């Protein structure tokens, strides 16, 4: 059994504590990040996290865990299930 199947079978959970710390499970890949924005691919879709002074506390892609600290301003799932619409990631890297 490879590691990708372990992550894809997990549920996704998001826990935000006092807008200062966020823990995510079901993480497949950290696509990109900087102190103001994280783009995260999860088992339930792509998440765009915006904030201030964001930094990684822990990243474990084997277990699908990501912990981030900093001020959380918004968290959005980027859905691209509409027909004729390219994926968010594909549009991002054009």
VENWO-V827849 format. One record per residue. N is the residue number from 1. RES is the residue in one letter. NEAR is the number of other C-alpha atoms within 8 Angstrom. D_FIRST is the distance of its C-alpha to the first C-alpha in whole Angstrom. Layout:
# VENWO-V827849
{{N	RES	NEAR	D_FIRST} {N	RES	NEAR	D_FIRST}}
This chain:
# VENWO-V827849
{{1	X	4	0} {2	X	5	4} {3	X	7	7} {4	X	8	8} {5	X	8	7} {6	X	11	8} {7	X	15	11} {8	X	9	12} {9	X	7	12} {10	X	9	15} {11	X	7	18} {12	X	11	20} {13	X	8	23} {14	X	8	26} {15	X	7	29} {16	X	9	32} {17	X	7	34} {18	X	5	38} {19	X	10	37} {20	X	10	36} {21	X	13	32} {22	X	13	29} {23	X	12	26} {24	X	13	23} {25	X	14	20} {26	X	16	17} {27	X	16	18} {28	X	13	16} {29	X	8	19} {30	X	10	22} {31	X	8	24} {32	X	7	27} {33	X	9	30} {34	X	8	33} {35	X	10	35} {36	X	10	36} {37	X	11	33} {38	X	14	29} {39	X	12	27} {40	X	14	24} {41	X	12	21} {42	X	13	19} {43	X	13	17} {44	X	6	21} {45	X	9	23} {46	X	11	24} {47	X	13	27} {48	X	12	30} {49	X	13	31} {50	X	11	35} {51	X	13	37} {52	X	10	39} {53	X	9	38} {54	X	14	34} {55	X	9	32} {56	X	9	28} {57	X	8	28} {58	X	8	24} {59	X	9	21} {60	X	8	18} {61	X	11	15} {62	X	9	12} {63	X	9	14} {64	X	13	16} {65	X	14	19} {66	X	14	22} {67	X	12	26} {68	X	12	29} {69	X	12	32} {70	X	12	36} {71	X	11	38} {72	X	14	36} {73	X	9	38} {74	X	7	36} {75	X	9	32} {76	X	7	32} {77	X	8	29} {78	X	9	29} {79	X	7	29} {80	X	8	29} {81	X	5	29} {82	X	5	32} {83	X	4	33} {84	X	4	34} {85	X	7	33} {86	X	7	31} {87	X	7	28} {88	X	9	29} {89	X	6	27} {90	X	8	29} {91	X	8	32} {92	X	6	32} {93	X	5	31} {94	X	4	34}}
